[in-house]
């Protein structure tokens, strides 16, 4: 749909058990994009992080902090004035033990 995030979600490791997720904005959203929701987790995607569009535009993505070492998946969904887009395909990332 129009509010779907078009491209791949990518990630970069950051210090202190955190990672940075990047994704492209929907190209022709149905309405103003309000926020992005990230679902992520190591066994199940049971943690959620909301990122306002202002934050996204400032940083070009979102940082996930205080992650325990291990393998994770994350998916992202855009929310516009007219509703939610589809969840992205999962991106797989890992946090290394110190």
Biotite code that builds the C-alpha atoms (Angstrom):
import biotite.structure as struc

atoms = struc.array([
    struc.Atom([0.000, 0.000, 0.000], chain_id="A", res_id=1, res_name="UNK", atom_name="CA", element="C"),
    struc.Atom([0.893, 3.675, -0.169], chain_id="A", res_id=2, res_name="UNK", atom_name="CA", element="C"),
    struc.Atom([2.055, 3.748, 3.444], chain_id="A", res_id=3, res_name="UNK", atom_name="CA", element="C"),
    struc.Atom([4.391, 0.772, 3.092], chain_id="A", res_id=4, res_name="UNK", atom_name="CA", element="C"),
    struc.Atom([8.111, 1.276, 3.641], chain_id="A", res_id=5, res_name="UNK", atom_name="CA", element="C"),
    struc.Atom([9.533, 0.566, 0.177], chain_id="A", res_id=6, res_name="UNK", atom_name="CA", element="C"),
    struc.Atom([13.004, -0.703, 0.694], chain_id="A", res_id=7, res_name="UNK", atom_name="CA", element="C"),
    struc.Atom([15.171, -2.854, 2.829], chain_id="A", res_id=8, res_name="UNK", atom_name="CA", element="C"),
    struc.Atom([15.782, -2.135, 6.486], chain_id="A", res_id=9, res_name="UNK", atom_name="CA", element="C"),
    struc.Atom([19.509, -2.024, 7.221], chain_id="A", res_id=10, res_name="UNK", atom_name="CA", element="C"),
    struc.Atom([21.426, -1.884, 10.488], chain_id="A", res_id=11, res_name="UNK", atom_name="CA", element="C"),
    struc.Atom([24.777, -0.800, 11.872], chain_id="A", res_id=12, res_name="UNK", atom_name="CA", element="C"),
    struc.Atom([26.376, -1.826, 15.159], chain_id="A", res_id=13, res_name="UNK", atom_name="CA", element="C"),
    struc.Atom([26.829, 0.912, 17.756], chain_id="A", res_id=14, res_name="UNK", atom_name="CA", element="C"),
    struc.Atom([28.801, 0.902, 21.003], chain_id="A", res_id=15, res_name="UNK", atom_name="CA", element="C"),
    struc.Atom([27.259, -0.004, 24.342], chain_id="A", res_id=16, res_name="UNK", atom_name="CA", element="C"),
    struc.Atom([25.041, -2.882, 23.187], chain_id="A", res_id=17, res_name="UNK", atom_name="CA", element="C"),
    struc.Atom([23.063, -0.800, 20.743], chain_id="A", res_id=18, res_name="UNK", atom_name="CA", element="C"),
    struc.Atom([22.373, -0.823, 17.031], chain_id="A", res_id=19, res_name="UNK", atom_name="CA", element="C"),
    struc.Atom([21.105, 1.734, 14.521], chain_id="A", res_id=20, res_name="UNK", atom_name="CA", element="C"),
    struc.Atom([18.288, 0.805, 12.116], chain_id="A", res_id=21, res_name="UNK", atom_name="CA", element="C"),
    struc.Atom([17.812, 2.645, 8.822], chain_id="A", res_id=22, res_name="UNK", atom_name="CA", element="C"),
    struc.Atom([14.954, 2.444, 6.339], chain_id="A", res_id=23, res_name="UNK", atom_name="CA", element="C"),
    struc.Atom([13.504, 4.503, 3.477], chain_id="A", res_id=24, res_name="UNK", atom_name="CA", element="C"),
    struc.Atom([10.313, 6.503, 3.920], chain_id="A", res_id=25, res_name="UNK", atom_name="CA", element="C"),
    struc.Atom([7.135, 5.568, 2.028], chain_id="A", res_id=26, res_name="UNK", atom_name="CA", element="C"),
    struc.Atom([7.317, 7.268, -1.371], chain_id="A", res_id=27, res_name="UNK", atom_name="CA", element="C"),
    struc.Atom([3.721, 8.504, -1.748], chain_id="A", res_id=28, res_name="UNK", atom_name="CA", element="C"),
    struc.Atom([1.975, 8.081, 1.596], chain_id="A", res_id=29, res_name="UNK", atom_name="CA", element="C"),
    struc.Atom([-1.812, 8.428, 1.883], chain_id="A", res_id=30, res_name="UNK", atom_name="CA", element="C"),
    struc.Atom([-1.350, 11.178, 4.413], chain_id="A", res_id=31, res_name="UNK", atom_name="CA", element="C"),
    struc.Atom([1.291, 12.747, 6.551], chain_id="A", res_id=32, res_name="UNK", atom_name="CA", element="C"),
    struc.Atom([3.555, 10.130, 8.121], chain_id="A", res_id=33, res_name="UNK", atom_name="CA", element="C"),
    struc.Atom([3.185, 10.504, 11.888], chain_id="A", res_id=34, res_name="UNK", atom_name="CA", element="C"),
    struc.Atom([5.512, 7.856, 13.262], chain_id="A", res_id=35, res_name="UNK", atom_name="CA", element="C"),
    struc.Atom([7.206, 4.532, 12.784], chain_id="A", res_id=36, res_name="UNK", atom_name="CA", element="C"),
    struc.Atom([6.778, 1.545, 15.028], chain_id="A", res_id=37, res_name="UNK", atom_name="CA", element="C"),
    struc.Atom([9.587, -0.980, 15.421], chain_id="A", res_id=38, res_name="UNK", atom_name="CA", element="C"),
    struc.Atom([8.886, -4.494, 16.698], chain_id="A", res_id=39, res_name="UNK", atom_name="CA", element="C"),
    struc.Atom([11.985, -6.397, 17.700], chain_id="A", res_id=40, res_name="UNK", atom_name="CA", element="C"),
    struc.Atom([13.261, -9.162, 19.912], chain_id="A", res_id=41, res_name="UNK", atom_name="CA", element="C"),
    struc.Atom([15.660, -12.064, 20.203], chain_id="A", res_id=42, res_name="UNK", atom_name="CA", element="C"),
    struc.Atom([13.248, -15.013, 20.502], chain_id="A", res_id=43, res_name="UNK", atom_name="CA", element="C"),
    struc.Atom([9.996, -13.307, 19.585], chain_id="A", res_id=44, res_name="UNK", atom_name="CA", element="C"),
    struc.Atom([9.436, -9.748, 18.396], chain_id="A", res_id=45, res_name="UNK", atom_name="CA", element="C"),
    struc.Atom([7.892, -8.718, 21.686], chain_id="A", res_id=46, res_name="UNK", atom_name="CA", element="C"),
    struc.Atom([9.502, -5.342, 22.232], chain_id="A", res_id=47, res_name="UNK", atom_name="CA", element="C"),
    struc.Atom([8.241, -2.166, 20.632], chain_id="A", res_id=48, res_name="UNK", atom_name="CA", element="C"),
    struc.Atom([9.794, 1.186, 19.995], chain_id="A", res_id=49, res_name="UNK", atom_name="CA", element="C"),
    struc.Atom([7.957, 4.183, 18.528], chain_id="A", res_id=50, res_name="UNK", atom_name="CA", element="C"),
    struc.Atom([9.865, 6.770, 16.525], chain_id="A", res_id=51, res_name="UNK", atom_name="CA", element="C"),
    struc.Atom([8.262, 10.080, 15.603], chain_id="A", res_id=52, res_name="UNK", atom_name="CA", element="C"),
    struc.Atom([8.690, 11.314, 12.046], chain_id="A", res_id=53, res_name="UNK", atom_name="CA", element="C"),
    struc.Atom([10.639, 14.319, 13.396], chain_id="A", res_id=54, res_name="UNK", atom_name="CA", element="C"),
    struc.Atom([13.113, 11.967, 15.066], chain_id="A", res_id=55, res_name="UNK", atom_name="CA", element="C"),
    struc.Atom([13.348, 9.884, 11.908], chain_id="A", res_id=56, res_name="UNK", atom_name="CA", element="C"),
    struc.Atom([14.056, 12.955, 9.785], chain_id="A", res_id=57, res_name="UNK", atom_name="CA", element="C"),
    struc.Atom([16.687, 14.172, 12.223], chain_id="A", res_id=58, res_name="UNK", atom_name="CA", element="C"),
    struc.Atom([18.624, 10.895, 12.419], chain_id="A", res_id=59, res_name="UNK", atom_name="CA", element="C"),
    struc.Atom([17.534, 8.940, 9.326], chain_id="A", res_id=60, res_name="UNK", atom_name="CA", element="C"),
    struc.Atom([16.540, 5.950, 11.427], chain_id="A", res_id=61, res_name="UNK", atom_name="CA", element="C"),
    struc.Atom([16.401, 4.831, 15.027], chain_id="A", res_id=62, res_name="UNK", atom_name="CA", element="C"),
    struc.Atom([18.731, 3.526, 17.681], chain_id="A", res_id=63, res_name="UNK", atom_name="CA", element="C"),
    struc.Atom([17.854, 0.507, 19.813], chain_id="A", res_id=64, res_name="UNK", atom_name="CA", element="C"),
    struc.Atom([19.649, 0.659, 23.150], chain_id="A", res_id=65, res_name="UNK", atom_name="CA", element="C"),
    struc.Atom([20.474, -1.679, 26.037], chain_id="A", res_id=66, res_name="UNK", atom_name="CA", element="C"),
    struc.Atom([20.214, -4.874, 24.022], chain_id="A", res_id=67, res_name="UNK", atom_name="CA", element="C"),
    struc.Atom([21.404, -8.140, 25.488], chain_id="A", res_id=68, res_name="UNK", atom_name="CA", element="C"),
    struc.Atom([23.962, -9.975, 23.351], chain_id="A", res_id=69, res_name="UNK", atom_name="CA", element="C"),
    struc.Atom([22.389, -12.329, 20.832], chain_id="A", res_id=70, res_name="UNK", atom_name="CA", element="C"),
    struc.Atom([20.554, -12.566, 17.524], chain_id="A", res_id=71, res_name="UNK", atom_name="CA", element="C"),
    struc.Atom([17.508, -10.396, 16.884], chain_id="A", res_id=72, res_name="UNK", atom_name="CA", element="C"),
    struc.Atom([14.880, -9.685, 14.287], chain_id="A", res_id=73, res_name="UNK", atom_name="CA", element="C"),
    struc.Atom([13.120, -6.375, 13.754], chain_id="A", res_id=74, res_name="UNK", atom_name="CA", element="C"),
    struc.Atom([10.292, -5.138, 11.560], chain_id="A", res_id=75, res_name="UNK", atom_name="CA", element="C"),
    struc.Atom([9.063, -1.603, 10.980], chain_id="A", res_id=76, res_name="UNK", atom_name="CA", element="C"),
    struc.Atom([5.670, -0.147, 10.164], chain_id="A", res_id=77, res_name="UNK", atom_name="CA", element="C"),
    struc.Atom([4.786, 3.414, 9.168], chain_id="A", res_id=78, res_name="UNK", atom_name="CA", element="C"),
    struc.Atom([1.696, 5.145, 10.554], chain_id="A", res_id=79, res_name="UNK", atom_name="CA", element="C"),
    struc.Atom([0.155, 7.985, 8.552], chain_id="A", res_id=80, res_name="UNK", atom_name="CA", element="C"),
    struc.Atom([-2.941, 10.102, 9.088], chain_id="A", res_id=81, res_name="UNK", atom_name="CA", element="C"),
    struc.Atom([-4.897, 7.506, 7.114], chain_id="A", res_id=82, res_name="UNK", atom_name="CA", element="C"),
    struc.Atom([-3.698, 4.426, 8.965], chain_id="A", res_id=83, res_name="UNK", atom_name="CA", element="C"),
    struc.Atom([-0.878, 1.899, 9.127], chain_id="A", res_id=84, res_name="UNK", atom_name="CA", element="C"),
    struc.Atom([1.288, 0.546, 6.365], chain_id="A", res_id=85, res_name="UNK", atom_name="CA", element="C"),
    struc.Atom([2.377, -3.077, 6.203], chain_id="A", res_id=86, res_name="UNK", atom_name="CA", element="C"),
    struc.Atom([5.190, -4.391, 8.367], chain_id="A", res_id=87, res_name="UNK", atom_name="CA", element="C"),
    struc.Atom([8.504, -4.666, 6.538], chain_id="A", res_id=88, res_name="UNK", atom_name="CA", element="C"),
    struc.Atom([10.218, -7.978, 5.978], chain_id="A", res_id=89, res_name="UNK", atom_name="CA", element="C"),
    struc.Atom([12.266, -8.828, 9.061], chain_id="A", res_id=90, res_name="UNK", atom_name="CA", element="C"),
    struc.Atom([15.834, -7.611, 9.295], chain_id="A", res_id=91, res_name="UNK", atom_name="CA", element="C"),
    struc.Atom([18.204, -9.876, 11.209], chain_id="A", res_id=92, res_name="UNK", atom_name="CA", element="C"),
    struc.Atom([20.903, -8.368, 13.400], chain_id="A", res_id=93, res_name="UNK", atom_name="CA", element="C"),
    struc.Atom([23.108, -9.382, 16.277], chain_id="A", res_id=94, res_name="UNK", atom_name="CA", element="C"),
    struc.Atom([24.648, -7.823, 19.352], chain_id="A", res_id=95, res_name="UNK", atom_name="CA", element="C"),
    struc.Atom([28.053, -9.147, 20.297], chain_id="A", res_id=96, res_name="UNK", atom_name="CA", element="C"),
    struc.Atom([29.003, -9.981, 23.839], chain_id="A", res_id=97, res_name="UNK", atom_name="CA", element="C"),
    struc.Atom([31.683, -7.693, 25.238], chain_id="A", res_id=98, res_name="UNK", atom_name="CA", element="C"),
])
